[in-house]
């Protein structure tokens, strides 16, 4: 699954965080980092990147919790974006 997500343009850490969050349901950043084996110093930038591509949403809570957007819709959007990039590049 990580390799497939990388082919869609995600980094290794982004892929790991996304898969961990799919398993967790919703979680705080430290829990995601622990489950995904991502250093705490990197987890917030990774989660921010996932928010930018509409795979993850941050909940407006203290502490902030994160959850996956509907996987089918999110991955369809990511595929469409990648296809558009490829069309524009050719």
QUIQUILIN-V65119 format. One record per run of one state. SS is the DSSP state (H for helix, E for strand, C for the rest). FROM is the first residue (numbers start at 1). LEN is the number of residues. If there is no record, write none. Layout:
SS_FROM_LEN + SS_FROM_LEN
//
This chain:
C_1_1 + H_2_6 + C_8_4 + H_12_13 + C_25_1 + E_26_3 + H_29_8 + C_37_3 + H_40_13 + C_53_3 + E_56_4 + C_60_5 + E_65_4 + C_69_2 + H_71_19 + C_90_1
//
